[in-house]
Amino acid sequence: MEFPEIIRDIMFYSKINQGELADILDVNQTTVGQWKSGKKKPGYDNIVKIYETFGITPDELFGVTEITRKLDFSELFRKQV
């Protein structure tokens, strides 16, 4: 699930609108609109607020799954000799 869809789900299941979410997170309503449209993603402080308010972990918020967490990217960072 992509981030904009997760934001919409938070609003739907919490029974709040865009303005109410903006008030809860102390951001501009336009900011929430940009999150919902996928134009922007929240910064660290807002990620923490979303977690504290709704219990959504950063992994869940950005759609990280068990499969993507288990991928090993170490080969990408090894220096070739």
N, C-alpha and C positions, 0 to 999 in steps of 0.2 A: 504494500500500500504506500502510495506517495504522500509526502508531507501535506500538501493542500487538502487531500482527502481526510487525513488524520485530524487536521484542524476543524474541518467541517463536521467530522464525527464527534469531536469534543463538544462542539456547540450543540449538535443535535441531541446527544445523550445527556448533556447538562441542561438542556432546554433554555439556552441563552442565545441571544442574537449577537451580531457583530459588535454593536455598540456596547453591550454588556460585557463581552469578552475583553474589549478594549479597556473598559473601566476596571475590570478585575485585575488585568495585567498592567494597568497604568501606562497604556500606550495609546497612540492615536488610532481612531477607527480606520483611517486610511491604511495604516500599517497592517491591521488585521485583514483588510481587503487584499492587500498585496500578498500576504501569506496564503490566503485562500485561493488566489489566482496563480500562485506559484512564481510570482515576480520577485519575491524576497523570502528569506528565511530569518527566523529570529536569531538575535545575538545571544551570547552566553547568559546574560542576566535574565532575559526573557525565557530562555530554555529552563533555567532554574525556577523561575516563577511558575511556569507551566507544570513542572514536576511537583513543586510544593503544593500547588493549588489542585491539580487534577490527578496527581499520582502517575503521570505518564513519564516513563524514563526517557532520557535522550535517545537511547536505542530504539525504543518504540516510536517516539516522535518522528524519527527520520526513517522508519521502516527497516531498520537493521534486523535481519533474521539470524537464526542459528547458523544457517548455511554461510551467509556472508561473514559472520564472526569467525568461522572456522577456516576461512581461506587463508593460506599461507603466502604472504607477499614478501617474505624475507629474501627470496631470490632476486627480486627487483632492486634490492638495496645492497646486494653484495658487489664488491668491487671485483672486476675481472683482473686476473693476474697474467 
